[in-house]
Amino acid sequence: MPSVWAGELFHRIAVPRLPGTAALGPVEDAIAERLEAIGFDVERAAFQASPRPLVAGSIAGAALGWVALGLAPLLVISVPGWPVAVIGVAALAFVALLVQGVASGHLSVAGGEVPAVNLVATRGAPALWLLAHSDSKSQRVSLRGRVLATVTLGLGTAGLVALLGWRLVGPLPWWVVLPAVALSVGGGAVLSLGAPRNGSPGAVDNATGVVAALVAAESLAGRADVGVLVTGAEEFGMAGARAWVEGGAPGGVFVNFDGVDGRGAYRLTAHRARGAAAGSLTDGDVRSALMDAFAAADAGVARGNLPIGTFVDGMVLGRAGMSGVTVSRGDWHTLGVVHTARDSADRVDLTAAIEAGEVTAAAVRRLLG
């Protein structure tokens, strides 16, 4: 029974484990041991990861805030409108190039690369993959704060672009300019605090997801058409998923578990494959099978996608041509815990993670026969 081993494994892996730190090795060992006990052959696929995407996001927040402050007086004083528009567009373009340069590594302002590992577990030729990520991170702002800041900065930046067009007509009243500037500065200031730290046990994000994936794998024991992928360095811009697809992902569909709290309703986020072959299983097929299975288990499922500013491995796999669904569960309180030291094992009820794994196994049987 999953309850026999799930709690023990959960407490072994729900420890601070930022990519590149020593704590991640024993966590990966514990996961690999469980996969081998279920009957999988486990490959440790090594790759290099970097916090560049997180640093780029912090730079974007800070830079857009400063651009807003710099443009504010130009939008209200009596000078010709076209130079103001040119300056504004040039500043926004510079920020975009700066962020792209940092994220891609062409500008070396981020931390160096660290070793990371994907655990690839198979016992045949998988037609469906069960996914979860093994690492965790903390930041100076919770995921809830990041979601709010992303929306705020997006509104502020969109407002500034509109004001630049309006400025061609003539100087603007300060009370028209102030809201866009305030939103940009406030949202940008919060997003600038995104440097990764090793202070979160990552119980919900994502020890529960690992447990759910392994429960599903155990329930599907003996099937050669189901594999398990436990990605590393997901918190560094989904680096593990990127490394897997760049190395030649074998295809198929997937169910990704990322953040299964005991609060709120389940959420099934579909990831549509780009360029999927005709006649192959789709994200709609996977989602329908999961919806039916959750309904049969009398487990509530919420409508809608993940909050803005939330990124998961399924997005990378979808862009690489694989269809699938991310299973998560939580509420507004959960978002306020994720990526903080409060995301600890003592606040998590594993019942939902075990249920998610068992329900997914039932959906997989229905989907694959």
N, C-alpha and C positions, 0 to 999 in steps of 0.2 A: 504494500500500500504506500502511496506517495507520502502520507503523513509520517511514516516511519523514518524516512530519510530527509524529507524536504526541510524540516525545521533545522536539523543539524547542518545541512549544506547552506541554508540561508544565513545562519549565524557565522559560518566560516567565511562567506564571501561578502557579507555586508559590512565591510571595513573600508576606510579611505584608501583608494586605489587609482590615483591619477596615472595616466599612461607614463611609462618611464620610471615609475617608482618601484622599490623593492617589494612592496606589499602586493603588487599585481601578480607576481609569479606564483605564490601559494594559492591564490584565488583561481588562477588558470589550472593549476594542478588539481584542485578539488573538483572543478568542473569536468576536466578530462577523465579523472578517476570514475566519476559517476557515469559519464558516457560509455566508458569501457565496460563498466559493470552492467549496463543495459545491453551491451553486445555490439557496440560500434567500434570500427577502426578509426582512430583519431590521428589526424595529421596536424602538426603545428606549422602553419604557414607564416614565416617571419616576414616582416616588412618594416619600413621606417615611417614614423609619423612626426608631425610638427604642430605646435599650437598656432601656426601662422593664421589659420582662419579666424580664431578667436581674437588674436591681436588686430587683425584687419578690421573686424567688427568694432573693436574698441576705438580704433583710429577713425573709422567712419563716423561714429557717434560724436567724438570730440571735434573732428574737422567740420562737420555740418553745423554744429553749434557755433563754432567760431565764424563760419561763413555767414550765418544768420546775424550774428552781432555786427560783423563788418558791413553787411548790406543795409542794416537798419537805418543809419543816418543818410545813406545815399537814396533811400526810397522816399525820404521826407523833405530833403533840402531842395532848393531851387537850382538845379543843374539840368542840362539836357538829358532826356530820357534814354536815348540809344546807348551812350557810354555806360550808363548804369546797367542796362540789360546785357551788354557785352561782358562787363566785369562779372556780373552774376552768373551768366552761363559759363564763362571761363573758369570761375571758382568752383562751380559744381562739377565741371568736367575734370578739373584737376583732382578733386577729391575722389572721383570715380577711378581715375588712373592710378592714384596713390594707393587706394584700397586694393585694386586689382594687382598692382605690383607687389604689395606685401603678401596678399593671399597666395599668389603664384610662386613666391620666393625670389622674384627678380629684384626686389628691394630687401636687403638683409637687415631688417629691424626687429625681427621676431626671434624667439628662442630657437636653439638648434634642434635637430631631429633626435628622436629617441627610438629605441627598438620596441616593436610591438608584435603581437602574435594573433592570428586568426586560428580558432579551433575548428577544423573541418571534419565532421564525423559522418562516415558512410558505412554501408554494408551491402552495397550494390550500386545501382544507377538511379539516383533520386529523381523523381518527377515532381516532388514537393520538398521544400526546405523549411525547417523550423529555425527561426532566427531569434537572437537576443544579443545584447552587447555586454561585455564583462567589466568595463571600466566605469569609473565615476569621476566627478569633479565638483569642486565648490567654487563659488564666485562671491563677490561682495554684494551681489543682488540676486534674489531668487528668480526662478523661472517666471513667476507671476510678475515680478517687477520688470523683467525683460520684455514680456509680452506687452505690458502697458507702455513701456518706453518705446518699443518698436512702433506701436500704433501712434503714439504721441509724436515721435520724430517723423513718421510718414506723413501725418497730417500737416505738421509744420513745414516740411520740405515742399509738399504739394502746394501749400499756401504761398510760400516764397516764390515758387515758379509762376504762379498766377499773378502775384504782385509785380514781378518783373515785367510781365506783359502789360499789366495795367499802368506801370510806371512810364511806358512810352507816351502815354497821353499827357502826363504831368505829375508833379509831386503829389504824394499821398498823405492823408491825415495820419498822425501818429497812432490814433486809436484803431486804425485799420491795420497798420503794420504790426503793432504790439502783439496781438494773439499769435500770429505765425512765428514771430521771433521767439516768444516765450515757449511755445510748443517745441520748437527746434532746439533751443538751448536746454530746456528741461529734459526732453527725451534723449538728446545727445549726451548730456552729462551722465545720465544713468547708464546708457549703453557703453560709455567709455570705461566703466568699471568691470569689464568682462574678462580681465586676465584670469586664467585658470589657477586654482589652488587645490591643495590635497586635504581639504577639511571636511568632506562629506562622506559618510559611510555608504551613501547611495543605496539605501534599502529599497525604496520604490524605484529609483533610477540607478541601476536596473537589476538589483538582485532578485526582485520578484519576477522580472521578465525571464531571467535565467531559469528560475524554478519552474515557471509555467512552461517554458520550452522543453525542459527535461521531463516534466510530468507527461506532456503530450508524447514525447519520444518513448517513454516507458510504456505508455498505454498502447503505442503502436509497435511494440517489440516484435521483431521477426520480419518486419516489412522491409524489403530491399529498395522500395520506391520512395522511402522517406529518409532525408538526411538532416543533419543539424549543423548550423553555422553559428558559432559564437564569435562575434567580431571583437577585435581590440580597437582601442583608440577611437571609438565612436564619438567621444566627447571632443576630439580634435577634428571636427568637421567631417564625421563619418569616414575617417581614414581607412578603417578596416574594410568596410564595404567597398570603397573605391579600389583598394588594393586587390580585393577578391575579383571584382569584375574586370579590372585591368589585366589580371593574370589569366583571364579566360574562364569566367563563370560558366558552369555547365548547362545553365538554363533551367527551365521548369518554372513552377509557381512557388510562392512562399507565403508563410504567415510569420510576421515579425511581432515579437512581444517587447514592448517598451513602456514600462511604468504601469504596474498593475496594483493600484492601491485598494484598500478595503472600503474606501468611501466612493460615493458617486455611482454613476452608471458606466457600463462598458461602452467603449467607442471603437468602431470598426472603420478605419481610414483606408480607403482603396488607393492603390498605386497602379495606374494604367501603364502598360508597357508601350514603349515607343518602337514601332516596327515589328510587332508580334506577328508570328506566322499564322496564316488563316487556319482555322480549325483547332487551334491550341486553346487550352484553358485560359480564361481571362480573369481579371480582377473581379468582374461581376460574378463569375462562377464561384470564386473563392468566398466572396462576401455573402452571396446567397446561401451557400452551404453553412457558413458560420452563423448567419442570421437564424436559419432554421434550427441549428443546434442550440443556440442560446435561448431561443423561444421554447424549445423542448425542455430545457433545463430551468425554465421559468426565471431566466436572468435578464434583467432589463438592459436594453441597448439604447444609447442616446443617438440622436441625429447630429449631423455636422462633422466637420473635419477637425484636425488638431488646431490649437490656437495659433495665431500669427506669431512668427518668431520661434516656433518649435520645429526642430529638424530631426528626422529619423532615418535609419538605414534604408527603409523601404523606398525613400525618394531616389536614392542612388541606384538601387536595383531596377526601379521603374524606368529610369532614364537609360539603363543598360539593356532594356528589352525584356525584363522579367515582370510578370504580373503578380500582384499579391495584395495583402491587407496587413495593416498594423493594428494589433489589439492592444488597447490601453484601458485604464480605468482610473478615475479620480475626479476631483472637483476643484473649486476655486481655492480651497484650503490646501489641497495637494500641491497646486502650482506654487503656493507660498512657501512650501517646505523643500521642494526639489532644488538641488544645487546649493543647499545650506547644510550646516552641521545638524540641523533638526531632522534630516532625512535618515533617521536611525532605526535599527531593528526593533527597538522597544515600542514603537508607535504603529507597527505594521501587523495586521492580521493576515496570515498567509492563506486563509480560506479562499479568497478571491483568486490568488495566483494558481492554486491547485485546481479550482473550478475552471479557470480559463484554459488550463492545460488539458483537462479531461474533456471539456466541451469541444475544444479544437480537435482532439483526437477523434471524437465522434463525427465532426464535420469532414475530416480527412477521409475517414472510411466511406462516407457518403460520396465524397468528391472523386476518389480514386477507385472505389469499388472494393 
